[in-house]
Amino acid sequence: MLGNPISRITDVGVGICCCHPPIPCIGMVGVLITGADKTNVENQPISRIGDIMIGSCGHIGIINTGSLTINVENSPTARVGDSFVGCFSGVIITGSDTINAG
């Protein structure tokens, strides 16, 4: 299979949240909470650049990398290994079992 598994609402990311001063950055997991309005895979909306990952602390990150070749509803598709940035920053670690994107 070419490419990485695409990500959907409920897929997981890992990273750090640095918005808890004076505490240093905290490692945590998060979940994708937004995705495409009309495009689903495995009964879940596909996530894209600009969609939101929420950390276990409640802070968010915005997906900022995605496929160079596959767009969903005018935005590049997010995949396993793509990153999110914000108070909560990290990478997506879970995705579709059946659909990949380059």
C-alpha positions in Angstrom: 0.0 0.0 0.0 1.3 3.5 -0.9 0.9 6.4 1.4 -0.2 6.6 5.1 -3.6 5.7 6.5 -6.0 8.6 6.4 -7.3 10.1 9.7 -10.9 10.5 10.8 -12.8 11.9 13.7 -12.0 9.8 16.8 -8.5 9.0 15.6 -5.7 9.6 18.1 -2.6 11.9 18.3 0.2 12.2 20.8 2.2 15.2 21.7 2.8 17.9 24.3 0.7 20.8 25.7 2.7 23.8 26.7 -0.2 26.0 27.9 -0.1 25.2 31.7 2.3 27.8 33.1 4.2 27.6 35.4 4.2 23.8 34.7 6.6 22.8 31.9 5.1 21.1 28.8 3.1 18.0 29.5 3.1 14.9 27.3 -0.4 13.6 26.5 -2.8 12.0 24.0 -5.7 13.6 22.1 -8.5 12.9 19.8 -9.5 14.4 16.4 -12.9 16.1 16.9 -13.6 17.8 13.5 -13.7 16.5 10.0 -15.3 16.7 6.6 -19.0 17.5 6.4 -19.9 15.1 3.6 -17.0 12.6 3.2 -16.7 9.6 5.4 -14.5 6.5 5.7 -15.4 3.6 7.9 -18.4 5.6 9.1 -16.3 8.5 10.3 -15.7 12.0 8.8 -12.3 12.3 7.2 -10.0 14.9 8.9 -8.0 17.5 6.9 -5.6 20.4 7.3 -7.4 22.9 9.5 -9.3 20.3 11.6 -9.0 20.1 15.4 -7.2 17.7 17.7 -8.2 18.1 21.4 -5.7 17.1 24.1 -6.7 15.3 27.3 -6.2 18.6 29.1 -8.8 20.3 26.9 -6.4 22.5 24.9 -6.4 22.1 21.1 -4.1 21.8 18.1 -4.8 22.4 14.5 -3.8 19.9 11.8 -1.2 21.7 9.7 0.2 19.0 7.4 -1.6 16.6 5.0 -1.6 14.8 1.7 0.0 16.5 -1.3 -2.2 14.5 -3.7 -5.6 13.9 -2.0 -8.0 16.6 -1.1 -11.3 16.2 0.7 -13.8 19.0 0.4 -11.1 21.4 -0.8 -8.5 20.6 1.9 -5.6 18.2 2.0 -6.4 14.9 3.8 -4.8 14.3 7.1 -2.9 11.0 7.6 -1.1 9.0 10.2 2.2 10.9 10.8 0.8 14.3 9.9 1.2 17.1 12.6 -0.9 19.4 14.5 0.2 22.7 16.2 -1.1 25.0 18.9 -1.2 24.7 22.7 -1.3 21.0 22.0 1.2 20.0 19.4 2.2 16.6 18.1 1.4 13.9 15.4 -1.5 11.8 14.4 -0.9 8.1 15.3 -4.1 6.2 14.3 -6.0 6.1 11.0 -8.1 4.1 8.6 -7.5 0.3 8.3 -8.5 0.4 4.6 -7.7 3.8 3.0 -4.3 5.4 2.5 -3.3 8.7 0.9 0.1 9.8 -0.4 
